[in-house]
Amino acid sequence: GAGVSQSPSNKVTEKGKDVELRCDPISGHTALYWYRQSLGQGLEFLIYFQGNSAPDKSGLPSDRFSAERTGGSVSTLTIQRTQQEDSAVYLCASSLSGQGAFEKLFFGSGTQLSVL
Amino acid sequence: DAKTTQPNSMESNEEEPVHLPCNHSTISGTDYIHWYRQLPSQGPEYVIHGLTSNVNNRMASLAIAEDRKSSTLILHRATLRDAAVYYCILMSMNYGGATNKLIFGTGTLLAVQP
């Protein structure tokens, strides 16, 4: 596709359930990023992928959060045993190489996660 | 990462120019200045970036102070569609292995009045 695609656009789950959020980056982009944005807050970095490896996981808030990327393309962010404080918009972005300070990041529209 | 400071909010009238300031007094010589904006219910979108010289593109202009400790994003004629949160972010060169991530601050909420 032409842009970064995220699915689902909305997800409602019950506390304690696991959820998976998907990101399809722009074709050919080797760098992929996950962010989250809680209501009325700024964007919080979660994890960065270079190809299929994640050299920076420093933003993952707890061990309930994990992410993987396969084939240097699609990425899945998994949240286990969801809590109400996990409710937020989860945003994915990609960039061409992740190596230059002049690179543009392209963001998807996000997944709105609501934990009841 | 070097920090940026922006006003929390600004107002503009439609079809008038808007100057959005950003202070980054601890910027290093290799930091690029990036601007992104986030329209309601959307992900951020790239606006413009620069290193030392002023930059123009179809969306906006970026004026960078000579000492690089501040910059200004200029929207030449604001439209209602420009109402968004504008983020000024510094990005450092990635010398192998370091994350080339954007660290977002709280940004400036721009309101455009008709």
Interface residues (C-beta under 8 A of the other chain):
Chain A: V4 A31 Y33 Y35 G42 L43 E44 F45 Y48 P55 D56 S58 L91 A93 S95 G98 Q99 G100 A101 F102 E103 K104 L105 F106 F107 G108 S109 G110
Chain B: T30 D31 Y32 Y36 S41 Q42 G43 P44 E45 Y46 H49 L51 M91 S92 M93 N94 G97 T99 N100 K101 L102 I103 F104 G105 T106 G107
